[in-house]
C-alpha cells in the first residue's frame, strides 16, 4: 500500500531552505526507496518492511538497538532523514515514544507525504536545529531516554556545532543511567575527525564501542563509524558475532582498542569545532 503511494509522482522532490534539493527515488539495488539530498544518499526506507535496513551503518545502529532491554523505548533522533530508524523501532518495539528533530521543514513534509509514517506510531517530528531543538524538548524527557541518536548532516557533512563536548553533555542529560547514545561519524583515511569525536564522547560517556567495517576502522578508506556510548556498560555481548556474520561484516572496537584509537586525540570544544570531512563526490556516483 505504502509503496504504491510513494510512486504516484515520478521522483518526488523538494527544494530545501538552504537551497539544496531532496529527492525520493526507487532504490537501484533493493526494494524500497532512497532519500537523496544534493546527490548524497541519506536514507533508505522499505514501506512494506520497515525492519529492512539497507545502509551498512544503519544496520549496525539497529544491531545495538536490538541489544537494549526488551519493550518500548523512549528515543530522541537528531537528523532522521526519511526516518528509517524511528520506523524500525516502531516495528520492533511497538508503543515506543519517539521524538525527531529535523532542520528542514520541506524535507520533513516531502517524507511524510511520499513515505508516510506508520499509523498510530508515537513519533513526534519537531522542526529546527538539532542543538536548539534538544534544548527545547519537554523537561520530562531529561534523564528518561533509553536511546539518543545523532545522525545529522548538512549535505554530506556534520555541522561543527554538533560535534563538541558541550553538545554531547546536552545529549547525556537526556539519557537514563543505562541509556545509549549512537552517533554516526563519517571520516576518511587517517580518521583524525573520528578519533577526536570518540575522545570527545568518551569524556562525557565513558563506556564506548566503535562499530565499523574493518577497513574503515583501520583508516584505509572513507566510510561511516558508529560510536555507541553510555554511562553504564554497553549491552554488546552478542554484537561481535553478529557483526562478523553480516550481512555487512564489521567489528566493534572496545576497551583497549578504543584507548589506542583515541590516543593523542584532542577533545572538541565549541571554540574549536569543525564540520566533518566532506567525502569525494565519486563516492556517491549512482
ZILIN-V426328 format. One record per backbone hydrogen bond with DSSP energy under -0.5 kcal/mol. CO is the residue of the C=O (numbers start at 1). NH is the residue of the N-H. If there is no record, write none. Layout:
# ZILIN-V426328
CO & NH
CO & NH
This chain:
# ZILIN-V426328
1 & 5
2 & 6
3 & 7
4 & 7
5 & 8
9 & 12
12 & 24
14 & 16
14 & 22
16 & 19
20 & 16
21 & 38
22 & 14
23 & 25
23 & 36
25 & 34
32 & 27
33 & 45
34 & 25
34 & 36
35 & 42
35 & 43
36 & 23
36 & 38
37 & 40
39 & 41
40 & 37
43 & 35
45 & 33
45 & 47
46 & 49
49 & 52
51 & 53
52 & 54
55 & 59
56 & 60
57 & 61
58 & 62
59 & 63
60 & 64
61 & 65
62 & 66
63 & 67
64 & 67
64 & 68
65 & 68
73 & 75
73 & 97
74 & 146
74 & 147
75 & 99
76 & 78
76 & 149
77 & 79
77 & 101
78 & 151
80 & 83
80 & 84
83 & 87
84 & 88
85 & 89
86 & 90
87 & 91
88 & 92
89 & 93
93 & 96
96 & 98
96 & 122
97 & 75
98 & 124
99 & 77
100 & 102
100 & 126
101 & 79
102 & 128
103 & 105
104 & 108
105 & 109
106 & 110
107 & 111
108 & 112
109 & 113
110 & 114
111 & 115
118 & 121
121 & 123
122 & 98
122 & 124
123 & 125
124 & 100
124 & 126
126 & 102
129 & 133
130 & 134
131 & 135
132 & 136
133 & 136
134 & 137
138 & 141
139 & 142
141 & 144
141 & 145
145 & 176
146 & 180
147 & 76
148 & 182
149 & 78
149 & 151
150 & 184
153 & 155
154 & 156
154 & 157
157 & 154
158 & 276
159 & 162
160 & 163
164 & 168
165 & 169
166 & 170
167 & 171
168 & 172
169 & 173
171 & 174
171 & 175
172 & 175
173 & 143
174 & 144
174 & 145
176 & 179
179 & 231
180 & 148
181 & 229
182 & 150
183 & 185
183 & 227
185 & 225
187 & 223
188 & 191
191 & 195
192 & 196
193 & 197
194 & 198
195 & 199
196 & 200
197 & 201
198 & 202
199 & 203
200 & 204
201 & 204
201 & 205
206 & 208
207 & 230
208 & 255
209 & 211
209 & 228
210 & 253
211 & 226
212 & 251
213 & 217
214 & 218
215 & 220
215 & 221
216 & 219
219 & 190
223 & 187
225 & 185
225 & 227
226 & 211
226 & 228
227 & 183
228 & 209
229 & 181
230 & 207
234 & 236
236 & 239
236 & 240
238 & 242
239 & 243
240 & 244
241 & 245
242 & 246
243 & 250
251 & 212
253 & 210
254 & 257
255 & 258
255 & 259
256 & 260
257 & 261
258 & 262
259 & 263
260 & 263
262 & 265
268 & 165
269 & 272
269 & 273
277 & 279
280 & 283
281 & 284
282 & 285
